[in-house]
Amino acid sequence: MLLALDIGNTNIVVGLFDQQDLVGHWRLTTDRHRTADELRLTTSALLDEAGVDPGQIAGVAVACVVPALHGPLQEGLEPLFGEAPRFLSAATTPIPLLVTEPHAVGADRIANCVAAHARYPGAVLVIDVGTALTFDLVGEDGAFLGGAIAPSMRLAARALVDRAAQLFSVDLDVPCSVIGKTTAENLRSGVVLGFLDLVSGLIGRFRAEVERPLRVIATGGNGELFAKQIEAIECYDPFLTLEGLRLWWAATA
C-alpha cells in the first residue's frame, strides 16, 4: 500500500492507495509549525481509522509546497514506516519541465501533469483551485510547458474584505444576476462571476496560443464549482494530484 500526501499552503490531502485504487482519503489543515511527533501521531491515527497497520505501507510519496514541513515529515514518518518519505520535486521529476526556472516548479504542479498525461490523451490544461489558482499546460508527450498563476477566488475575497472597512465576508455562491441589489449580492457578482470570467478568459487564451486541441481539467478543493459553471472544462478530477504521486512512486519504486 502507498500513502500519498499532497501538502498545500491551506490543506494537507492524504490518500491511501491499495495498488491502483484510492481506498481512503482525508483532508487536514496545514500548520507549518507541526512537529515531527504531531505528524507521526496524526498519520498513525489516520491509518488506525482505516484499519491499516503501518507495516502494510510500502512507501510514502509527498508533494509539499511548504518547505518548513520537509524536515518534520521526514523525522516523524521514517520511524513509523521504517524508511524516509520520498519527495517529488524538480530534482526527482519524471517529466521534462520546459520552463526557464524548472527548480521553481511546485511539486503539486508536477504531480498534476504526470496524472493528467496518464489519464487524458493529448495536450491538457490542468486548472488547480487551491490557495492559488494555477494553470498547468501539459504537452502531448507529458512535458510541463508552463502556465499561469492567479490568486484564488476565496483568497481575493478575503483580501478585499480585510482592506475595505464596510465590506464583510459572504458565502461565495454563484449569483442569479450580475446586478447586485445588496452589498452581499454585489460581492458575489464581482468575485464569483469575475473569477468565472477570469478562468474562462485564460482558457481561451491558452487555446489560442496552443493552436491545437486542448482538453481542460479542473482539480483542487474548490475546482468543482468552476467545472460546473464553465463549459470549456471537461471534468472535475478531485484527486488528480494524489494520482500523480502514485504514478510517480510506482514508476520509480
C-alpha positions in Angstrom: 0.0 0.0 0.0 1.1 3.6 -0.7 0.5 6.7 1.4 0.4 9.8 -0.7 0.5 13.3 0.9 -0.4 16.5 -1.1 0.7 19.3 1.3 -0.5 22.7 0.2 -0.5 26.1 1.9 -4.0 25.6 3.3 -4.7 21.9 3.4 -3.0 18.6 3.5 -4.7 15.9 1.4 -3.8 12.4 2.4 -4.5 9.4 0.1 -4.2 5.7 0.8 -3.7 3.5 -2.2 -4.1 -0.2 -2.5 -2.4 -0.9 -5.8 -4.2 1.5 -8.2 -7.2 2.0 -6.0 -7.7 5.0 -3.7 -9.2 3.3 -0.7 -9.0 6.2 1.8 -8.5 9.9 1.8 -8.5 12.7 4.4 -8.2 16.5 4.3 -6.3 18.2 7.2 -5.5 21.8 7.9 -1.9 22.8 7.1 0.1 24.0 10.1 3.7 24.8 9.2 4.5 24.7 12.9 3.6 21.0 13.4 6.3 18.9 15.0 7.6 15.5 13.8 5.8 13.9 16.7 2.5 15.5 15.8 2.8 14.5 12.2 3.7 10.9 13.2 0.8 10.6 15.6 -1.7 12.1 13.2 -0.6 9.8 10.4 -0.8 6.8 12.7 -4.3 7.8 13.8 -5.5 8.0 10.2 -4.1 4.6 9.4 -5.8 3.2 12.5 -9.1 4.6 11.4 -8.6 2.8 8.1 -7.7 -0.4 9.8 -4.2 -0.4 8.3 -1.1 -1.3 10.1 2.0 0.9 9.4 3.8 -2.3 8.3 1.4 -2.6 5.4 2.6 0.7 3.9 5.3 0.1 1.2 6.1 3.7 0.8 5.2 7.4 1.3 5.1 9.8 -1.6 5.0 13.5 -0.8 4.3 16.7 -2.8 4.9 19.5 -0.5 5.0 23.3 -1.2 5.6 24.2 2.5 9.4 23.8 3.0 9.1 24.2 6.8 7.4 20.8 6.9 10.0 18.8 5.0 12.2 18.1 8.0 9.4 17.3 10.4 7.8 15.0 7.8 11.0 13.0 7.3 11.8 12.9 11.0 8.3 12.0 12.0 7.3 9.4 9.4 10.6 7.5 9.0 10.3 5.8 12.4 6.7 4.9 11.7 7.3 3.2 8.3 11.0 2.2 8.6 12.1 4.3 5.6 12.0 8.0 4.8 9.2 9.5 2.7 10.1 10.3 -0.9 9.6 13.9 -2.0 8.5 14.8 -5.6 10.4 17.9 -6.8 12.1 19.4 -9.8 15.1 17.2 -8.9 13.1 14.0 -8.9 10.6 14.8 -11.6 9.7 12.0 -14.1 8.7 14.6 -16.8 10.6 17.4 -18.6 10.0 20.8 -17.2 10.3 23.0 -20.3 10.4 26.3 -18.5 13.0 28.9 -17.7 13.2 28.1 -14.0 12.4 24.4 -13.6 13.7 24.4 -10.0 10.8 26.7 -9.0 8.0 24.5 -10.3 5.9 23.2 -7.4 5.7 19.5 -6.7 1.9 19.6 -6.8 2.0 21.0 -10.4 4.4 18.2 -11.4 2.1 15.6 -10.0 -0.9 17.1 -11.8 1.0 17.0 -15.1 2.0 13.3 -14.5 -1.6 12.3 -13.8 -3.2 14.4 -16.5 -0.9 12.9 -19.2 -1.7 9.4 -18.0 -5.5 9.9 -17.8 -6.2 12.3 -20.7 -4.6 11.8 -24.1 -3.2 14.8 -26.0 -2.4 18.3 -24.7 -4.1 19.1 -21.4 -4.7 22.2 -19.4 -5.0 21.5 -15.7 -6.7 24.1 -13.5 -5.9 23.5 -9.8 -8.1 25.6 -7.5 -6.4 25.8 -4.1 -4.9 28.6 -2.1 -3.7 29.8 -5.5 -5.3 29.2 -8.9 -2.8 27.5 -11.1 -3.0 26.6 -14.8 -0.6 23.9 -15.9 -0.1 23.2 -19.6 0.8 19.6 -20.4 2.2 18.7 -23.8 1.2 15.7 -25.8 4.4 14.0 -24.6 3.6 14.7 -20.9 6.1 17.6 -20.6 5.2 20.7 -18.4 5.2 23.6 -20.9 4.4 26.4 -18.5 1.2 28.0 -17.2 -0.3 30.8 -15.2 -0.9 31.6 -11.5 -3.6 33.8 -10.1 -5.0 34.3 -6.5 -7.9 32.0 -5.8 -11.4 33.4 -5.5 -11.5 32.9 -1.8 -8.1 34.5 -1.3 -9.1 37.5 -3.3 -12.4 37.8 -1.4 -10.6 37.6 1.9 -8.1 40.3 0.9 -10.9 42.6 -0.3 -12.9 42.2 3.0 -9.7 42.7 5.1 -8.9 46.0 3.4 -12.4 47.5 3.0 -14.0 48.6 6.2 -17.6 48.5 5.0 -17.4 45.1 3.4 -17.9 41.7 5.1 -17.5 38.0 4.4 -20.2 36.3 2.4 -20.7 32.8 1.0 -19.3 32.6 -2.5 -22.3 31.1 -4.2 -23.0 31.7 -7.9 -25.5 34.6 -8.1 -28.5 34.6 -10.3 -27.8 38.0 -11.7 -24.7 40.2 -12.2 -26.7 43.2 -10.9 -26.4 43.0 -7.1 -29.1 44.8 -5.1 -27.3 44.4 -1.7 -23.7 44.6 -0.6 -23.6 40.8 -0.3 -25.0 40.3 -3.8 -22.5 42.9 -5.1 -19.7 40.9 -3.6 -20.9 37.6 -5.1 -21.3 39.2 -8.5 -17.9 40.8 -8.5 -15.9 38.0 -7.0 -17.7 34.8 -8.2 -18.7 35.9 -11.7 -15.5 37.8 -12.1 -13.4 34.7 -11.4 -15.6 32.6 -13.6 -14.8 35.0 -16.4 -11.1 35.1 -15.4 -10.9 31.3 -15.8 -12.9 31.2 -19.0 -10.8 34.0 -20.4 -7.5 32.3 -19.6 -8.7 29.0 -21.1 -9.5 30.9 -24.3 -6.0 32.5 -24.3 -4.3 29.1 -23.7 -6.3 27.6 -26.6 -5.4 30.5 -28.9 -1.7 30.1 -28.3 -1.5 26.3 -28.3 -3.3 26.2 -31.7 -4.3 22.5 -31.3 -7.0 20.6 -29.5 -6.6 21.2 -25.7 -8.5 19.3 -23.1 -9.3 21.2 -19.9 -9.5 19.5 -16.5 -10.2 21.0 -13.1 -8.9 19.7 -9.7 -8.3 21.0 -6.2 -10.6 21.5 -3.3 -12.7 24.3 -4.9 -12.4 23.1 -8.5 -15.9 21.6 -8.7 -17.6 25.0 -8.8 -15.6 26.1 -11.9 -16.2 22.7 -13.6 -19.9 23.0 -13.1 -20.1 26.6 -14.4 -17.6 26.7 -17.3 -18.5 24.6 -20.3 -14.9 24.5 -21.6 -13.9 22.5 -18.5 -14.3 18.8 -19.4 -14.4 17.3 -15.9 -13.5 17.7 -12.3 -10.9 15.3 -11.1 -10.6 15.9 -7.3 -7.7 13.5 -6.6 -5.5 14.2 -9.6 -2.5 15.3 -7.5 -2.6 12.1 -5.4 -2.9 10.0 -8.6 0.2 11.8 -9.9 2.1 10.9 -6.8 1.0 7.3 -7.1 2.2 7.1 -10.7 5.5 8.7 -9.9 6.1 6.4 -7.0 5.1 3.3 -8.9 7.4 4.2 -11.8 10.4 4.7 -9.5 9.8 2.1 -6.8 
